[in-house]
């Protein structure tokens, strides 16, 4: 997934890149489109400044592409949504199976809460170890041809 941006400033090994949600291939928001503009709105802002490792040697004012490795958005969605839902379902099933007569609903509810809580705790984001390669990188010359879908 790729979105264009402009380097605002460079500080040591990092570049602060201003990206805009108004970009895209023209099909980004349609079914089957790349969805590439979604990189720019993690918090719903129209503009976002991202701190990215400047391996490309970009300079302030230069147009660059901010690239997220393939599979990263899917993995994030699975961690954020699928794991807790599966935890809730598994917890409810366990709560129901071990419930005493007359307390099935209560046991299922408590099991669902416990299962969801355990799943969220297990998939919580861990700190990135020093020296670990992040899935976001810069590419110099960030322009894409009109209609080109980079995703």
C-alpha positions in Angstrom: 0.0 0.0 0.0 1.4 3.4 -0.9 0.5 7.0 -0.4 2.3 10.1 -1.6 3.6 12.7 0.8 6.0 15.6 1.1 8.9 15.6 3.6 8.4 18.4 6.1 11.6 17.9 8.0 14.5 15.5 8.6 15.9 14.8 12.0 18.7 12.3 12.2 17.6 9.0 10.7 13.9 10.0 10.6 11.8 12.1 8.2 8.4 13.7 9.0 6.2 13.2 6.0 2.9 15.1 5.4 0.4 12.9 3.7 -3.1 13.8 2.5 -6.2 11.7 2.5 -7.4 13.5 -0.8 -5.0 11.3 -2.8 -5.7 8.0 -4.5 -6.1 6.2 -7.7 -9.7 7.2 -8.3 -10.9 3.7 -7.2 -9.5 3.7 -3.7 -12.8 4.1 -2.0 -14.7 1.8 -4.4 -15.2 -2.0 -3.8 -12.1 -3.7 -5.3 -10.1 -0.5 -5.1 -6.7 -0.4 -3.5 -7.7 1.5 -0.3 -4.3 3.1 -0.5 -5.5 6.4 0.9 -6.3 4.8 4.3 -2.7 4.9 5.3 -3.2 8.7 5.8 -6.0 8.6 8.2 -5.2 6.4 11.3 -6.9 9.0 13.5 -9.4 10.4 11.0 -7.5 13.6 10.2 -7.6 15.1 6.7 -3.8 15.5 6.9 -1.4 13.4 8.8 2.3 13.7 9.6 4.1 10.4 9.8 7.5 9.8 11.3 9.3 7.3 9.0 12.8 6.0 8.9 14.6 8.0 6.2 16.6 5.2 4.5 15.9 6.8 1.1 17.8 9.9 2.1 14.9 12.3 1.3 15.3 16.0 2.0 12.7 18.6 3.2 10.3 19.6 0.4 10.9 16.4 -1.6 7.9 14.4 -2.8 8.1 10.7 -1.5 6.0 7.6 -1.3 5.2 6.2 2.1 4.9 2.4 1.6 3.4 -0.2 4.0 4.4 -3.8 3.3 1.7 -6.1 1.9 -0.2 -8.0 4.5 0.3 -5.5 7.3 -3.2 -4.0 7.2 -4.8 -7.5 7.1 -2.7 -8.7 10.1 -3.7 -5.5 12.0 -7.4 -6.0 11.3 -7.2 -9.7 12.4 -5.5 -8.7 15.6 -7.9 -5.9 16.3 -11.1 -7.6 15.4 -11.0 -11.3 14.7 -9.0 -12.4 17.8 -11.3 -10.6 20.3 -14.5 -11.9 18.6 -13.1 -15.5 18.6 -12.2 -15.0 22.3 -15.7 -13.8 23.2 -17.3 -16.8 21.3 -14.9 -19.3 22.9 -15.4 -17.9 26.3 -19.2 -18.0 26.0 -19.0 -21.6 24.8 -16.8 -22.6 27.7 -19.0 -20.7 30.2 -22.1 -22.4 28.8 -20.6 -25.9 28.9 -19.5 -25.6 32.6 -22.6 -23.7 33.7 -24.7 -25.0 36.6 -28.4 -25.5 35.9 -30.3 -22.3 36.0 -27.2 -20.1 35.5 -26.5 -20.8 31.8 -27.0 -17.2 30.6 -24.9 -15.7 33.5 -22.1 -18.2 32.9 -22.1 -17.6 29.1 -21.9 -13.8 29.7 -19.1 -14.1 32.2 -17.3 -16.5 29.9 -17.7 -14.1 27.0 -16.2 -11.2 29.0 -13.3 -13.4 30.2 -12.6 -14.8 26.7 -12.7 -11.4 25.1 -10.5 -9.9 27.8 -7.9 -12.7 27.5 -7.9 -12.4 23.7 -7.3 -8.6 23.8 -4.5 -9.1 26.4 -2.8 -11.7 24.2 -2.9 -9.7 21.0 -2.0 -6.3 22.5 0.7 -4.4 20.7 4.1 -5.2 22.2 6.9 -2.6 22.1 9.0 -2.8 18.9 12.5 -4.2 19.8 15.5 -1.9 19.1 16.8 -2.5 15.6 13.6 -4.2 14.4 12.6 -3.5 10.8 9.3 -1.6 10.7 6.8 -2.3 7.9 6.7 1.4 6.8 9.4 2.8 4.4 10.0 5.8 2.1 10.5 5.7 -1.6 11.9 8.8 -3.4 9.8 10.3 -6.2 6.5 9.5 -4.7 4.3 10.4 -7.7 2.1 7.7 -9.2 0.5 7.9 -12.6 -3.1 9.0 -12.7 -5.3 5.9 -12.4 -2.5 3.7 -11.1 -3.5 1.8 -8.0 -0.6 1.1 -5.7 -1.8 -1.4 -3.2 
